[in-house]
Amino acid sequence: RESAVEIELLANLILQAKKIVVFTGAGVSTESGIPDFRSPGGIWCRYDPDDFTIQKFLGSPEARRKHWQMLSESGLIMEAEPAPAHYALASLERLGKLDCVITQNVDKLHQKAGVPGDKV
């Protein structure tokens, strides 16, 4: 866990910053119940990443079935609610500090928390 000193340092950096760019990945949404790809219990524990190349998708009915199955599990994304980290970024936006969020995520939880779509 973060120490009080680290948290205070981060808070001071945020206060002093004119604009902040935030980079996020799957880890920011795992608290919302969306599995990541690489950690234990992640997507690649249930599916072989090699099955998701364009060559396999086009050439294999089984690969397409796995792809559609994985997409059907994305109902988790539709039902997910933003985590505290998503709301923290929305707070930075309300304070006028957030320049943009650069993310690999397609879950739209940043926007659901209140970060404008044009900043994601």
C-alpha positions as CSV (number, residue, x, y, z in Angstrom):
1,R,0.0,0.0,0.0
2,E,1.0,3.6,-0.5
3,S,2.6,5.4,2.4
4,A,1.2,8.6,3.7
5,V,4.4,10.4,2.4
6,E,3.8,9.0,-1.1
7,I,0.1,10.1,-1.1
8,E,1.1,13.6,0.2
9,L,3.7,13.9,-2.5
10,L,1.2,12.9,-5.2
11,A,-1.4,15.3,-3.8
12,N,1.2,18.2,-4.0
13,L,2.2,17.3,-7.5
14,I,-1.5,17.4,-8.6
15,L,-2.1,20.7,-6.9
16,Q,1.0,22.2,-8.5
17,A,0.3,20.8,-12.0
18,K,-1.3,22.9,-14.7
19,K,-2.5,19.9,-16.7
20,I,-2.2,16.2,-16.1
21,V,-2.1,13.3,-18.6
22,V,-3.1,9.9,-17.2
23,F,-2.2,6.6,-18.7
24,T,-4.4,3.6,-17.8
25,G,-4.7,0.0,-18.7
26,A,-6.8,-3.0,-17.6
27,G,-5.8,-2.8,-14.0
28,V,-7.8,0.3,-13.4
29,S,-11.0,-1.6,-14.3
30,T,-10.4,-4.9,-12.5
31,E,-11.9,-3.4,-9.3
32,S,-15.1,-2.9,-11.4
33,G,-15.2,-6.7,-12.1
34,I,-13.7,-6.6,-15.6
35,P,-10.9,-9.2,-15.9
36,D,-7.6,-8.2,-17.4
37,F,-5.8,-10.3,-19.9
38,R,-2.5,-11.5,-18.4
39,S,-2.9,-11.8,-14.6
40,P,-3.9,-15.1,-12.9
41,G,-7.6,-15.6,-13.7
42,G,-7.3,-13.2,-16.7
43,I,-8.7,-13.7,-20.2
44,W,-5.6,-15.4,-21.5
45,C,-6.0,-18.1,-18.7
46,R,-9.2,-19.2,-20.4
47,Y,-8.3,-18.5,-24.0
48,D,-5.2,-18.9,-26.1
49,P,-4.1,-15.5,-27.4
50,D,-2.8,-17.2,-30.6
51,D,-6.5,-18.0,-31.4
52,F,-7.2,-14.3,-31.8
53,T,-4.9,-13.5,-34.7
54,I,-6.6,-12.3,-37.9
55,Q,-5.3,-15.3,-39.7
56,K,-6.9,-17.7,-37.3
57,F,-10.1,-15.7,-37.2
58,L,-10.5,-15.8,-40.9
59,G,-9.4,-19.4,-41.4
60,S,-11.0,-21.2,-38.5
61,P,-14.6,-21.6,-37.5
62,E,-13.5,-22.7,-34.0
63,A,-11.4,-19.5,-33.6
64,R,-14.4,-17.5,-34.6
65,R,-16.6,-19.4,-32.1
66,K,-14.1,-18.6,-29.3
67,H,-14.0,-15.0,-30.3
68,W,-17.8,-14.7,-30.2
69,Q,-17.8,-16.5,-26.8
70,M,-15.3,-14.0,-25.4
71,L,-17.4,-11.2,-26.7
72,S,-20.5,-12.6,-25.1
73,E,-18.6,-12.5,-21.8
74,S,-18.2,-8.8,-22.4
75,G,-21.6,-8.4,-20.8
76,L,-19.4,-7.8,-17.8
77,I,-18.3,-4.5,-19.4
78,M,-21.9,-3.4,-20.0
79,E,-22.9,-4.0,-16.4
80,A,-19.7,-2.7,-14.8
81,E,-19.7,0.4,-12.7
82,P,-16.7,2.8,-12.4
83,A,-14.2,2.1,-9.7
84,P,-12.8,4.8,-7.4
85,A,-9.9,5.4,-9.8
86,H,-12.3,6.3,-12.6
87,Y,-14.1,8.8,-10.3
88,A,-10.8,10.3,-9.2
89,L,-10.0,11.1,-12.8
90,A,-13.4,12.6,-13.2
91,S,-12.6,14.8,-10.2
92,L,-9.4,15.9,-11.8
93,E,-11.5,16.9,-14.9
94,R,-13.9,18.9,-12.7
95,L,-10.9,20.7,-11.1
96,G,-9.7,21.6,-14.6
97,K,-6.5,19.6,-14.1
98,L,-7.1,16.7,-16.5
99,D,-5.6,17.2,-20.0
100,C,-6.5,13.7,-21.2
101,V,-6.6,10.0,-20.4
102,I,-4.7,7.6,-22.7
103,T,-6.0,4.1,-22.2
104,Q,-6.0,0.7,-23.7
105,N,-9.5,0.1,-22.2
106,V,-12.7,-0.2,-24.3
107,D,-15.0,-0.4,-21.3
108,K,-15.9,3.3,-21.3
109,L,-15.8,3.5,-17.5
110,H,-13.8,6.7,-17.6
111,Q,-16.7,8.3,-19.5
112,K,-19.3,6.7,-17.3
113,A,-17.5,8.2,-14.3
114,G,-17.7,11.7,-15.8
115,V,-14.6,12.1,-17.9
116,P,-15.7,13.7,-21.3
117,G,-15.3,11.4,-24.2
118,D,-13.1,13.9,-26.1
119,K,-10.6,13.7,-23.3
120,V,-10.2,9.9,-23.4
